Amino acid sequence: DVYKRQTQQSNFSKIPGSPVAYWISNRLFEAFSDKLLSDFAQTKQGFATGDNDRFLRFWHEVSDVNTAFLCKKGANLKWFPCNKGGSYRKWYGNNTYLANWYNDGSEMRGFSGSVIRNPQFYFREGITWSSLANQLSLRFSPAGFIFESKGSMCFVNERKNLWYILGLLNSKVTAVALSVLSPTLDFHEGPMLKVPVEKPLLTEQVDRFVENSVEISKDDWDSFEISWDFQHHPLIRSVSTVADAFAQWEDECNERFNQLKANEEELNRIFIDIYGLQDELTPEVEDKDVTVRKADLQREIKSLLSYAVGCMFGRYSLDTEGLAYAGGDWDESKYKTFLPDADGILPITDEEYLGDDIVTRLCSWLSVVYGKETLEDNLDYIAKALGSKGDSSREIIRSYFLKDFFKDHCKIYQKRPIYWLFDSGKQNGFKALIYLHRYTPDTIGNLRVDYLHKMQRVYESEIGRMQDMIDHSTNAREVAAATKRKEKLQKQLKECRNYDEMIAHLALSRIELDLDDGVKVNYRKMQTAADGKFYEVLADSKSIMAKEK
C-alpha cells in the first residue's frame, strides 16, 4: 500500500524543489530523475495589460475590418487573437478574446500600467492553458495568437514533439505529477517545466490520438456561434423538419464524444504504461471530464433561434458560410435565399400586432430553411423544446422572445451582447432588437417613428375597440375580458409614452458609435444624450456596463 510504506528521505531530492510528497510511489520518484519538460520545451507568461477594458475585447464586439483573423491587411490591423485561459476545456477552444496589438503593440507598450513579457514568442504555434484553474486542461494554439498573463504558453523546441507533449500534459500522469509540484492548483510556468517527460523513440500512436482529439474538439468548438470559425448552424440540413435535423446532430455529437473519450483513455493507458504507474492510476475518463458537448435539445433550439435572428439582421446568410456582415461595407449579393430586415430593427410584441415582428419573420425563415409544408410541425417542435407554457406554438415562441431571448443572448456572449434590446419596462409596452454592427446615428430615430409610434397607435386603436365591446356587448364574460384587456393596454400605452420622451432625446442626439470601443462603452454611449444626460432605454444596462471585478 503506497500510503503505508516508508519513503526514503533522499527520494524527495529527486523532485524539483524537493517537496515533501511522502505518498507517491518509487516509480514516480524515479520519473523525476529523468528528463523534465524543460528539456523539451519552454513555458512563457504573456503580457499584463494593466487595463483590460482598454486593451482587450471579445472578438464579436469589434468590426471585422480591423480584426486579424478575419482580414489580411498587414500592419493596419488592430485586434489580434489572444489566449487568456478560460474554463476547463482540453485540446482546442476558448478562443474568445482579442488584444489591441496595433503597430506592434505601441499603445500597450506606451501605457504605464502594462507589462509586456516575451513578445518574441507572440504569434507562434504552441500549447496554452489557464494558470489558475481547479482542473488543468491544455489546448493547441495555432500560429497567430498573442497571449496574456492568464493564458500561459508552452513552446516545444522541436515541432515533432508538439502532439506528444500535449498528450502527456493532458494525461493523468501529469495530473498526479502536478499534484506534487503544485498542490495549490496554481499551474504557472514554473511547475509545468518540472513535469517529468519520458519519451520513447516511437510516438506515432500518441501523435495520431492527440491530433484526432484536437480535430474533434475544434469541430465541436466551431459548431457554435461563439467561435469565429463558425460556418453555419448544425441544425441547418437537407431535411424538412427540425426534429430530423436534431436527430442527425445528436448522433454526430455522441460519436464525437465517444471518440474523444476513447482517445483520452487510450492516451492515459499509453502514458501509464510508459511511466510504470499501473498500480496507482487507471486510464478511465469520467463523462463529466470529456470537454466536447453532447446534444441538448433545448440548448440547440435556442441556438437555432439565435442563428435565425442573426439571419434576420444579416450577420449570417443562408448563402454564405461564416459571418456575412460584422461591420464594414454591406454586400447585398450575399443574401439571396433569405433577405435580412431592411432597417435592422426587429420589434417584439406580446400579441400579433405587426406584420414584420420577430415571430412573423421567424416563420418566414423556417419556411425557407425547411419548407412551408412543415412549418407548423417545426413550430410545434420548437415550442415543445422551449418548455414554456402557452395556448399555441406561436404564443410560446413569442413569450420566449419577449422574456428570455435577450437573457440567453447575454449569457452566451458573456455580458457583451451584439443584439441590443430596447425595452420600455415591465408592462412590455415596447420591445425591439437591433444589431450593434448595423447601428447608425439614424437607428434610434427610425425605431421611434416607425415602431414605437406605431405601437402607440395600435394600443390606442385596441383600447377603443375594447371600449366599444364594453359599451355594446351583452355577454358579461366578454365584457369582463374586454375590461381586463383594456386596463392592460392602457398601462402599456402609458409606458410607451413615457418611454417615447426618453427615446426622443437620444434620437435627436444622433449618437455615433465606434465598434472598437467595445460593448460596455457603447452601451452607455448610446443611452447618453447630447446634453450628457443618461436615459436607460436598453435592457440590463447596469449589468452590462458594470466594472469587471
C-alpha positions as CSV (number, residue, x, y, z in Angstrom):
1,D,0.0,0.0,0.0
2,V,1.6,3.2,-1.2
3,Y,0.1,5.2,1.7
4,K,1.6,2.9,4.4
5,R,5.1,2.2,3.1
6,Q,8.1,4.1,4.3
7,T,9.8,6.5,2.0
8,Q,13.5,7.3,1.9
9,Q,14.1,10.9,2.6
10,S,16.7,11.1,-0.2
11,N,13.9,10.4,-2.8
12,F,12.5,13.9,-2.1
13,S,15.6,15.5,-3.6
14,K,14.8,13.8,-6.9
15,I,11.7,16.1,-7.3
16,P,12.5,19.6,-8.5
17,G,12.1,21.9,-5.4
18,S,12.3,18.9,-3.1
19,P,8.6,19.0,-1.9
20,V,7.7,16.5,0.8
21,A,5.4,14.2,-1.1
22,Y,5.5,11.1,1.2
23,W,2.6,9.4,-0.6
24,I,4.0,9.0,-4.1
25,S,5.5,5.7,-5.4
26,N,9.1,4.9,-6.0
27,R,8.3,4.7,-9.7
28,L,7.1,8.3,-9.8
29,F,10.2,9.3,-7.8
30,E,12.3,7.7,-10.5
31,A,10.4,9.5,-13.2
32,F,11.5,12.9,-11.7
33,S,15.1,11.7,-12.0
34,D,14.8,11.5,-15.8
35,K,14.1,14.2,-18.3
36,L,11.7,17.1,-17.5
37,L,9.5,19.3,-19.7
38,S,12.2,22.0,-19.6
39,D,14.4,19.6,-21.7
40,F,11.9,19.7,-24.5
41,A,10.1,23.0,-24.3
42,Q,9.8,26.5,-22.9
43,T,6.9,27.9,-20.9
44,K,6.2,31.6,-21.1
45,Q,3.8,34.1,-19.4
46,G,2.3,36.8,-21.6
47,F,1.6,40.4,-21.1
48,A,-0.5,42.1,-18.4
49,T,-2.5,45.0,-19.9
50,G,-2.9,47.0,-16.8
51,D,-6.4,47.9,-18.2
52,N,-8.3,45.1,-19.8
53,D,-11.3,47.4,-20.7
54,R,-8.9,49.4,-22.8
55,F,-6.8,46.7,-24.5
56,L,-9.0,43.5,-24.6
57,R,-12.2,42.7,-26.4
58,F,-14.3,39.7,-27.1
59,W,-14.0,39.0,-30.8
60,H,-17.6,39.6,-31.5
61,E,-17.6,43.2,-30.2
62,V,-15.4,44.9,-32.8
63,S,-15.6,45.4,-36.5
64,D,-14.2,42.7,-38.7
65,V,-12.5,45.4,-40.7
66,N,-9.8,45.7,-38.1
67,T,-9.6,42.1,-36.9
68,A,-6.6,39.9,-37.8
69,F,-8.4,36.5,-38.0
70,L,-11.0,37.9,-40.5
71,C,-8.8,40.2,-42.6
72,K,-5.3,40.2,-44.1
73,K,-4.3,43.9,-44.1
74,G,-0.9,43.6,-42.6
75,A,0.3,46.5,-40.4
76,N,-3.0,48.3,-40.4
77,L,-4.7,45.6,-38.3
78,K,-5.6,46.5,-34.7
79,W,-7.2,43.4,-33.0
80,F,-5.4,40.1,-32.8
81,P,-6.4,36.7,-31.3
82,C,-5.3,36.4,-27.7
83,N,-5.0,33.4,-25.3
84,K,-6.4,34.3,-21.9
85,G,-7.0,30.9,-20.2
86,G,-10.7,30.3,-19.7
87,S,-12.8,27.4,-18.4
88,Y,-11.9,23.8,-18.3
89,R,-11.5,22.6,-21.9
90,K,-9.0,20.3,-23.5
91,W,-7.3,20.1,-26.9
92,Y,-8.8,23.1,-28.6
93,G,-11.1,26.1,-27.9
94,N,-11.7,29.0,-25.5
95,N,-10.7,31.3,-28.4
96,T,-12.8,34.3,-27.5
97,Y,-10.5,37.3,-26.8
98,L,-8.7,39.8,-29.0
99,A,-6.0,42.2,-27.9
100,N,-5.1,45.6,-29.3
101,W,-1.6,45.0,-30.8
102,Y,-1.8,47.7,-33.4
103,N,1.6,48.7,-34.7
104,D,3.4,46.0,-32.7
105,G,1.5,46.9,-29.5
106,S,2.7,50.5,-29.5
107,E,-0.3,51.7,-27.4
108,M,0.0,48.9,-24.8
109,R,3.8,49.4,-24.7
110,G,3.3,53.1,-24.1
111,F,0.8,52.6,-21.3
112,S,2.4,52.9,-17.8
113,G,0.3,50.1,-16.3
114,S,1.1,47.5,-18.9
115,V,3.8,44.8,-18.5
116,I,5.0,43.3,-21.8
117,R,6.5,39.8,-21.4
118,N,8.1,37.6,-24.0
119,P,7.0,39.4,-27.2
120,Q,9.5,37.4,-29.2
121,F,7.2,34.4,-28.7
122,Y,4.0,36.1,-29.9
123,F,2.2,34.6,-32.9
124,R,4.0,31.3,-32.6
125,E,2.2,27.9,-32.6
126,G,2.1,26.2,-29.2
127,I,0.1,24.9,-26.3
128,T,-1.9,27.1,-24.0
129,W,-3.7,26.6,-20.6
130,S,-5.2,28.6,-17.8
131,S,-2.7,29.1,-15.0
132,L,-5.4,29.4,-12.3
133,A,-7.9,26.6,-12.5
134,N,-9.5,23.9,-10.4
135,Q,-8.5,21.3,-13.1
136,L,-5.7,21.6,-15.6
137,S,-6.6,21.5,-19.3
138,L,-4.3,22.3,-22.2
139,R,-5.2,23.3,-25.8
140,F,-3.4,23.5,-29.1
141,S,-2.9,27.1,-30.1
142,P,-2.2,27.6,-33.8
143,A,0.1,30.3,-35.1
144,G,-1.3,33.8,-35.0
145,F,-2.1,34.3,-31.3
146,I,-0.6,36.5,-28.7
147,F,-1.0,35.7,-25.1
148,E,-1.9,37.3,-21.8
149,S,-0.7,36.5,-18.2
150,K,-3.5,34.1,-17.5
151,G,-3.2,32.3,-20.9
152,S,0.3,30.8,-20.4
153,M,2.0,29.2,-23.4
154,C,4.3,26.2,-23.9
155,F,6.6,26.2,-26.9
156,V,8.3,23.0,-27.9
157,N,11.9,23.1,-29.0
158,E,11.2,20.7,-31.9
159,R,7.9,20.7,-33.7
160,K,7.9,16.9,-34.0
161,N,7.3,16.7,-30.2
162,L,4.2,19.0,-30.1
163,W,1.5,16.4,-30.1
164,Y,3.4,14.1,-27.7
165,I,3.9,16.9,-25.2
166,L,0.2,18.0,-25.5
167,G,-1.0,14.4,-25.0
168,L,1.3,13.9,-21.9
169,L,0.3,17.2,-20.3
170,N,-3.4,16.3,-20.7
171,S,-2.9,12.9,-19.2
172,K,-3.5,11.5,-15.7
173,V,0.3,11.1,-15.3
174,T,0.8,14.9,-15.5
175,A,-2.2,15.4,-13.2
176,V,-0.5,13.3,-10.4
177,A,2.9,14.9,-11.1
178,L,1.5,18.4,-10.7
179,S,-0.3,17.4,-7.5
180,V,3.2,17.1,-6.1
181,L,4.8,20.1,-7.9
182,S,1.9,22.5,-7.4
183,P,-0.6,21.2,-4.7
184,T,-2.2,24.7,-4.5
185,L,-3.5,24.2,-8.1
186,D,-1.5,27.2,-9.3
187,F,-0.4,25.8,-12.7
188,H,2.0,28.6,-13.5
189,E,5.0,28.2,-15.8
190,G,7.5,27.0,-13.1
191,P,5.8,23.8,-12.0
192,M,4.9,23.0,-15.6
193,L,8.5,23.0,-16.6
194,K,9.3,20.4,-13.9
195,V,6.8,17.8,-15.2
196,P,8.8,14.6,-15.9
197,V,8.9,13.6,-19.6
198,E,9.7,10.0,-20.5
199,K,9.8,10.0,-24.3
200,P,10.1,6.7,-26.2
201,L,11.6,6.5,-29.7
202,L,8.3,5.7,-31.4
203,T,5.5,8.2,-30.7
204,E,3.3,7.9,-33.9
205,Q,0.5,6.3,-31.9
206,V,0.3,9.2,-29.4
207,D,0.6,11.7,-32.2
208,R,-2.4,10.1,-34.0
209,F,-4.6,10.1,-30.9
210,V,-3.7,13.7,-30.0
211,E,-4.1,15.1,-33.5
212,N,-7.5,13.5,-33.8
213,S,-8.5,14.8,-30.3
214,V,-7.6,18.3,-31.5
215,E,-9.7,17.9,-34.7
216,I,-12.7,16.6,-32.7
217,S,-12.5,19.5,-30.2
218,K,-12.1,22.1,-33.0
219,D,-15.2,20.7,-34.8
220,D,-17.1,20.9,-31.5
221,W,-16.0,24.4,-30.8
222,D,-16.8,25.7,-34.3
223,S,-20.3,24.3,-34.2
224,F,-21.5,27.2,-32.0
225,E,-21.7,30.8,-33.0
226,I,-19.3,31.9,-30.2
227,S,-16.5,30.6,-32.4
228,W,-15.0,32.9,-35.1
229,D,-14.7,29.9,-37.3
230,F,-18.4,29.1,-37.0
231,Q,-19.7,28.4,-40.6
232,H,-23.4,27.6,-40.2
233,H,-25.8,26.3,-37.6
234,P,-25.6,22.5,-37.2
235,L,-29.4,22.1,-37.5
236,I,-29.4,23.6,-41.0
237,R,-29.5,20.4,-43.0
238,S,-31.1,19.0,-46.1
239,V,-34.2,17.7,-44.2
240,S,-37.7,19.1,-43.9
241,T,-38.0,19.1,-40.1
242,V,-36.1,20.4,-37.2
243,A,-36.7,17.1,-35.4
244,D,-34.8,15.2,-38.2
245,A,-32.0,17.7,-38.1
246,F,-31.6,17.4,-34.4
247,A,-31.6,13.6,-34.6
248,Q,-28.7,13.7,-37.0
249,W,-26.9,16.2,-34.9
250,E,-27.4,14.2,-31.8
251,D,-25.8,11.1,-33.5
252,E,-22.8,13.2,-34.6
253,C,-22.3,14.6,-31.1
254,N,-22.5,11.2,-29.5
255,E,-20.0,9.8,-32.0
256,R,-17.6,12.8,-31.3
257,F,-18.0,12.5,-27.6
258,N,-17.4,8.7,-27.5
259,Q,-14.4,9.0,-29.8
260,L,-12.7,11.7,-27.7
261,K,-13.3,9.8,-24.5
262,A,-11.8,6.7,-26.1
263,N,-8.8,8.7,-27.3
264,E,-8.2,10.1,-23.9
265,E,-8.5,6.7,-22.2
266,E,-6.0,5.2,-24.7
267,L,-3.6,8.1,-24.2
268,N,-3.8,7.6,-20.4
269,R,-3.2,3.9,-20.9
270,I,-0.1,4.6,-23.0
271,F,1.4,7.1,-20.6
272,I,0.6,5.0,-17.5
273,D,2.5,2.1,-19.2
274,I,5.4,4.3,-20.1
275,Y,5.8,5.5,-16.6
276,G,5.0,2.2,-15.0
277,L,2.2,3.5,-12.9
278,Q,-0.3,0.7,-13.5
279,D,-0.6,0.1,-9.7
280,E,-1.6,3.7,-9.0
281,L,-3.6,5.0,-11.9
282,T,-6.3,3.8,-14.2
283,P,-6.9,5.1,-17.7
284,E,-10.7,5.6,-17.4
285,V,-12.1,9.1,-18.0
286,E,-15.4,10.1,-16.5
287,D,-18.1,11.6,-18.8
288,K,-18.0,14.9,-17.0
289,D,-14.3,15.3,-17.8
290,V,-14.8,15.0,-21.6
291,T,-14.9,18.5,-22.8
292,V,-16.9,18.3,-26.0
293,R,-20.7,18.7,-25.8
294,K,-23.4,16.1,-26.2
295,A,-26.5,17.4,-27.9
296,D,-29.0,19.2,-25.7
297,L,-32.4,19.8,-27.3
298,Q,-33.4,23.0,-25.5
299,R,-29.9,24.5,-25.9
300,E,-29.8,23.6,-29.6
301,I,-33.3,25.0,-30.3
302,K,-32.4,28.3,-28.5
303,S,-29.2,28.3,-30.5
304,L,-31.2,27.8,-33.7
305,L,-33.4,30.8,-32.8
306,S,-30.3,32.9,-32.2
307,Y,-29.0,31.9,-35.6
308,A,-32.3,32.8,-37.2
309,V,-32.2,36.2,-35.6
310,G,-28.7,36.6,-37.0
311,C,-30.0,35.8,-40.5
312,M,-32.8,38.4,-40.0
313,F,-30.1,41.0,-39.1
314,G,-27.7,39.9,-41.9
315,R,-25.0,38.8,-39.5
316,Y,-25.4,35.4,-41.1
317,S,-26.7,34.3,-44.5
318,L,-28.1,31.0,-45.7
319,D,-26.0,31.6,-48.8
320,T,-22.6,32.4,-47.1
321,E,-20.6,30.4,-44.7
322,G,-19.4,32.1,-41.5
323,L,-20.0,35.8,-40.9
324,A,-21.8,37.6,-43.7
325,Y,-21.7,41.0,-42.0
326,A,-19.9,42.3,-38.9
327,G,-19.1,45.8,-39.8
328,G,-17.6,47.5,-42.9
329,D,-19.3,47.6,-46.3
330,W,-22.7,45.9,-46.7
331,D,-22.8,43.4,-49.6
332,E,-26.4,42.6,-50.7
333,S,-25.1,39.9,-53.1
334,K,-24.5,37.7,-50.0
335,Y,-28.3,37.4,-49.4
336,K,-30.4,35.5,-52.0
337,T,-32.3,32.8,-50.2
338,F,-33.5,34.9,-47.2
339,L,-33.3,38.7,-47.2
340,P,-32.3,40.4,-43.9
341,D,-34.5,43.0,-42.3
342,A,-34.2,46.2,-44.3
343,D,-33.8,48.6,-41.4
344,G,-32.2,46.2,-38.9
345,I,-34.9,46.6,-36.3
346,L,-36.9,43.6,-35.1
347,P,-40.0,44.5,-32.9
348,I,-41.1,42.0,-30.3
349,T,-44.8,42.3,-29.3
350,D,-46.8,40.3,-26.8
351,E,-49.6,39.8,-29.3
352,E,-49.5,39.6,-33.1
353,Y,-49.9,43.3,-33.9
354,L,-47.4,43.9,-36.6
355,G,-46.8,42.2,-39.9
356,D,-43.0,42.2,-39.5
357,D,-42.4,41.3,-35.9
358,I,-39.8,38.8,-34.9
359,V,-42.2,35.8,-34.8
360,T,-43.6,36.5,-38.2
361,R,-40.0,36.8,-39.5
362,L,-39.1,33.5,-37.9
363,C,-42.0,31.8,-39.6
364,S,-40.7,33.1,-42.9
365,W,-37.2,31.9,-42.1
366,L,-38.3,28.4,-41.1
367,S,-40.4,28.1,-44.3
368,V,-37.3,29.0,-46.4
369,V,-35.0,26.6,-44.5
370,Y,-37.2,23.6,-44.0
371,G,-40.2,24.2,-46.3
372,K,-43.6,25.7,-46.0
373,E,-45.3,22.3,-45.7
374,T,-43.6,21.5,-42.4
375,L,-43.9,25.0,-40.8
376,E,-46.5,24.1,-38.2
377,D,-44.7,20.8,-37.3
378,N,-41.5,22.8,-36.8
379,L,-43.1,25.5,-34.7
380,D,-44.7,22.8,-32.5
381,Y,-41.3,21.1,-32.1
382,I,-39.5,24.3,-31.2
383,A,-42.2,25.4,-28.8
384,K,-42.1,22.0,-27.0
385,A,-38.4,22.2,-26.7
386,L,-38.5,25.6,-25.2
387,G,-40.7,24.1,-22.4
388,S,-42.7,27.3,-21.8
389,K,-46.5,27.5,-21.3
390,G,-48.9,28.9,-23.8
391,D,-52.0,28.1,-25.8
392,S,-50.3,27.8,-29.1
393,S,-46.8,27.2,-30.5
394,R,-46.5,30.8,-31.8
395,E,-47.6,32.1,-28.4
396,I,-44.9,30.0,-26.6
397,I,-42.2,31.2,-29.0
398,R,-43.4,34.8,-28.8
399,S,-43.2,34.5,-25.0
400,Y,-39.6,33.2,-25.3
401,F,-38.5,36.2,-27.4
402,L,-40.3,38.6,-25.1
403,K,-39.0,37.3,-21.8
404,D,-35.9,35.1,-22.2
405,F,-34.1,35.5,-25.6
406,F,-32.1,38.5,-24.6
407,K,-31.1,37.0,-21.2
408,D,-29.8,33.9,-23.0
409,H,-28.0,36.0,-25.6
410,C,-26.2,37.9,-22.8
411,K,-25.2,34.7,-21.2
412,I,-23.8,33.2,-24.4
413,Y,-22.0,36.4,-25.3
414,Q,-20.6,36.9,-21.7
415,K,-22.5,40.1,-21.0
416,R,-21.2,41.7,-24.2
417,P,-24.3,41.4,-26.4
418,I,-24.3,42.2,-30.1
419,Y,-28.1,42.2,-30.3
420,W,-29.4,45.1,-28.1
421,L,-32.9,45.1,-26.7
422,F,-34.8,48.4,-26.4
423,D,-37.2,47.8,-23.5
424,S,-39.9,50.2,-22.2
425,G,-40.4,48.3,-19.0
426,K,-42.4,45.7,-17.0
427,Q,-45.6,46.2,-19.0
428,N,-43.9,45.0,-22.2
429,G,-45.3,48.0,-24.0
430,F,-42.4,48.2,-26.4
431,K,-39.5,45.9,-27.2
432,A,-37.3,45.8,-30.2
433,L,-33.9,44.3,-31.1
434,I,-31.2,46.0,-33.1
435,Y,-27.8,44.6,-34.3
436,L,-24.9,46.6,-33.0
437,H,-22.8,46.2,-36.2
438,R,-25.7,47.7,-38.2
439,Y,-26.3,50.6,-35.9
440,T,-26.2,54.1,-37.4
441,P,-27.0,57.6,-36.0
442,D,-30.5,57.2,-37.6
443,T,-31.3,53.9,-35.9
444,I,-33.0,55.3,-32.8
445,G,-35.0,57.9,-34.8
446,N,-36.2,55.2,-37.2
447,L,-37.1,52.9,-34.2
448,R,-39.0,55.8,-32.6
449,V,-41.0,56.9,-35.6
450,D,-41.6,53.6,-37.4
451,Y,-42.1,51.3,-34.5
452,L,-42.6,53.0,-31.1
453,H,-45.2,55.5,-32.5
454,K,-46.8,52.7,-34.5
455,M,-47.3,50.6,-31.3
456,Q,-48.8,53.6,-29.6
457,R,-51.4,53.9,-32.4
458,V,-52.0,50.2,-32.1
459,Y,-52.7,50.4,-28.4
460,E,-55.0,53.5,-28.9
461,S,-56.9,51.6,-31.5
462,E,-57.2,48.4,-29.4
463,I,-58.3,50.4,-26.4
464,G,-61.1,52.0,-28.5
465,R,-62.1,48.5,-29.7
466,M,-62.2,47.2,-26.2
467,Q,-64.3,50.2,-25.0
468,D,-66.7,49.6,-27.9
469,M,-67.1,46.0,-26.8
470,I,-67.7,47.0,-23.2
471,D,-70.4,49.5,-24.3
472,H,-72.3,47.2,-26.7
473,S,-71.8,43.6,-25.6
474,T,-74.5,41.8,-23.7
475,N,-72.2,38.9,-22.7
476,A,-70.9,39.5,-19.2
477,R,-67.9,37.3,-19.6
478,E,-66.9,39.1,-22.8
479,V,-67.3,42.5,-21.1
480,A,-65.1,41.3,-18.2
481,A,-62.4,40.1,-20.6
482,A,-62.5,43.3,-22.6
483,T,-62.3,45.4,-19.4
484,K,-59.2,43.5,-18.2
485,R,-57.5,43.8,-21.6
486,K,-58.3,47.5,-21.8
487,E,-56.6,48.1,-18.5
488,K,-53.5,46.2,-19.7
489,L,-53.4,48.2,-22.9
490,Q,-53.8,51.4,-21.0
491,K,-50.8,50.6,-18.9
492,Q,-48.8,49.6,-22.0
493,L,-49.7,52.9,-23.7
494,K,-48.7,54.9,-20.7
495,E,-45.4,53.1,-20.5
496,C,-44.8,53.7,-24.2
497,R,-45.5,57.4,-23.9
498,N,-43.1,57.8,-21.0
499,Y,-40.5,55.8,-23.0
500,D,-41.0,57.9,-26.0
501,E,-39.9,61.0,-24.0
502,M,-36.6,59.3,-23.3
503,I,-36.1,58.0,-26.8
504,A,-36.8,61.4,-28.3
505,H,-33.7,62.9,-26.6
506,L,-31.5,60.1,-27.9
507,A,-33.0,60.2,-31.4
508,L,-32.3,64.0,-31.7
509,S,-28.8,63.5,-30.5
510,R,-27.9,61.2,-33.5
511,I,-25.3,59.3,-31.4
512,E,-22.4,57.8,-33.2
513,L,-20.6,54.7,-32.0
514,D,-17.1,53.2,-32.6
515,L,-17.2,49.4,-32.5
516,D,-13.5,49.4,-31.4
517,D,-14.7,50.9,-28.1
518,G,-16.4,47.7,-27.2
519,V,-19.9,46.9,-25.9
520,K,-19.5,48.3,-22.4
521,V,-18.5,51.8,-23.6
522,N,-21.0,51.9,-26.5
523,Y,-23.9,50.6,-24.3
524,R,-23.6,53.7,-22.2
525,K,-22.8,56.0,-25.1
526,M,-25.9,55.1,-27.0
527,Q,-28.0,55.9,-23.9
528,T,-26.4,59.3,-23.3
529,A,-27.9,62.3,-25.0
530,A,-26.0,65.3,-26.4
531,D,-26.6,67.2,-23.1
532,G,-24.8,64.4,-21.2
533,K,-27.9,63.0,-19.5
534,F,-28.3,59.2,-19.3
535,Y,-31.6,57.7,-20.4
536,E,-31.9,54.0,-19.6
537,V,-33.7,52.6,-22.7
538,L,-31.8,49.4,-23.1
539,A,-32.3,46.2,-21.2
540,D,-29.9,45.0,-18.4
541,S,-27.9,48.2,-18.6
542,K,-26.4,48.0,-15.1
543,S,-25.1,44.5,-15.6
544,I,-23.6,45.1,-19.0
545,M,-21.9,48.4,-18.1
546,A,-20.7,47.2,-14.7
547,K,-17.0,47.3,-14.0
548,E,-15.2,43.9,-14.0
549,K,-14.1,42.7,-10.7
